[in-house]
């Protein structure tokens, strides 16, 4: 299975230090470079909007033709680290759904678009085309939109789309249904919810979050192994 990722020079530390070295599955990683629009690429900025639009435009005009004869593929952000293989979970959900998202939070059906598995069906292709059009229309406005907000709006209006949500082990930070004790069971961690604050950029906060979760998962695993060994 192919997994498509996007990043520019300012973001490659996430790919090189977290995403790529932690990948546990035999997936073919295909990198799509993104132009450096502006130094300020923080969440919610105009440069961020341009990056998101370029990502979805690339999906439609480059990735869809490339994947035309494949059963399925994954679209992924690079602010992700892997702790276990994900392939079995991804494939099992794609047997039931045409497109599968991460869960955004614990109290609504909102989806997160940071790690999306999909099949090349007409409904899926049309779904992303509609997202691209809305992103393009919003490029010159002061209103902030991204592909996730548009996707959640469209899912409500597109009952014919066969979509689903991954289980919690395909985990985004914003999904607070998991407690620290459960973190050793996660397959991946998506470092979202990193709007700049204080003197820290989105990138700074992503790195802090990735390091924190990695340390927490490793310490919990060591603790569990200690308990198991002593129990036995």
N, C-alpha and C positions, 0 to 999 in steps of 0.2 A: 504494500500500500504506500502511496505517496503522501507525504505531509509537506504542505506548502507554507513557508514562512516569509516574513517581510522585515527588513530593517535597513537603516542607513548607518553611516559612520558613527553617529552619536549613540547608537543603540547596540552596537555589535558586542559590547562587553556582556550583555545579557545572553546573547547567543553563544559566545565563546566560553564563558565561565559557568553558565547555568544550564541552558537548554541542551546544547549539543552533547556535552560530556555526561549528562545524566540520563539521556535517552536509553531506554531499556528494550525497545522493540526493534525488529529488523525492518524499519520503515526507511524508504528513500526520502531523504530530506532535500527539498528543492527550494533554494533561496532566491527570492525576488528582491533585488536592490530597490530602495526607495530614495528619491532625490532628497537632498538636504534643503528644505524650503527656507528655513530660518534657524537661528541659534536657539530661539525659545520654542521648543517643541513640547512644552508641558501640556498636560491634559487641559483641554478646553481652549487652547490658543488657536489662532488662525492657521498656524503651521500644522497643528495637530489635525484640524479639519482637512487640510490639503493632503496630509499623509493618509488619512482614513479614506478619502475619495480615491486616491491613487491605488490603494490596496484593493478596493472593490472593483475599480476599473480594470486592474490587472487580472482579478479573478474572472471577470467576464470575457475579456479580450485575449488573454493568454492561457489561463489555467483551464477554462472550460474546453477550448479546442484541444489542449494537450491531453485532457482526461476523457476525451470523447468516447474512447473504446474501453475504458476501465470501469469496473463495477462501482468503485467508491474511492474517495480520497478525504484528506483532512486539511482544514484551513486552521492555522494556529498562530497565535501571538508568540513572541519569544520571551516574555516575562514569565516563563514557566520552567519548573524543574520537575523531574520525574523520579519517583521512588520505587515503582514496580512496573512490570509490563502492563500495557493498556490494551494491546491488540485484541485479546479475547473479548473484553468488555465492549470495545468499539464495534467489532464485527457482529456480536450478538444483538446489539441495539440496531444496527443497520439492517438486520434481517426483519425487523419490525417496523422501522421508520425510514423515511427517505432522507431526513435531515435531523441531526441530534445536537443539542446545545448543552452547555454547562448550566447548572442552576445558579442564578444570581444571588438569591437570598432565601431565608428560611420561612418567610411569611407570605410570599406571593408566588405566582407562576411565571414571574419575570425570568427571562433567559439571559445568559451571558454569551457573547459571541467571540470570546477569546480562544476557544477550542471547539471547533465545529466539524463534525463528520457528516458527509453527505454523499448521496448518489445522484447521478446525472439524469434526473427526471425533468420533464418539461415544467412541472410546477416549481421545482427547486430553482431552475434556471430563471424562470420568470420572477420568482421571489427576489433574487439578487438583482435582477435588472431594475425592478421597482425601487429597491434600496439605492442603487447607483443614481437613478434619476433624481430622487429626493435629495441625496447628498450634493449632487451637482447644482441643483436649484438653490441650495442653502450656502454655497461657497462664498458668495459675496455679501451675505447678510451678517448682521451682528449676532444673530441667534445661534446658540450652540446646539448642534446636532451631531450624532455619530451613528455608525451603522447599527449599534445595539439598540438605541432608542427607536430608530425607524423599524428595525426588525420586530421589536416587541409590539409596536403599533400595528404592523402588518399581520402578525400572527393572529391577532384577534379578528382581523378582517378577511382572513384567507382560510376558511374552513376546509377547503379541499386539499390543503397542504398537509401531508402526513408527517408530522414532526413529533419529537420527543425530547426528554431531558435525561442526561446521564445520571447515574447514581452518585451519591455524595463523594465517593472515592475519586471521581474526576472533579477535583475540588477547586473552587475559587474562594479566595480570602473573604469575600463579601458574604459567603454562605455560612452563617453562624450556627447552623444545625450541628456542626461538629465541635466537640469539646477537645481540649488537648489530649485527654486520655485516648481518644479515638484516632488521633492523627497517624499513628503507625500503620493504620490500614489504608491510607490514601495512596492512590497510584500516581497522582500528579498534584501539583500546587500551582495555581495561577495567581500571580501577585498583582491583583487589581486594587481599586480604591486608593490610588496614590496621587490624588490631587495635591499640588504643591502647597506646602504650609511652612511658615517661618522662612528660614533661608535655605530650605531643602527643596530640590527639584523633584519632579516625578521619578526621574531615574535614581536619584539618591534614595528615595523612599522604597522603590522597588528592590534595590539591592539590600537595604536594611531588612525588608520583609522576607526576601528569599533566604538570607542568612539566618534570620530568626527562626523561620519554620524548619529549615534544614537542621539546625541545632536541636530544636524541640523534638522533631521526629526521631533523630538519631539517639537522643537521650532517652526517649520513651522506649525505643526498641531495646536499648541496652538494659533499661530497667525491667522490661518484660522478660528478657532472656535471663536476667539474674533471678527473677521470681520463679520462672519455669525450672531453671537448673536447681534451685534450692528446694523446690517442691518435689522434683524427681529424686 
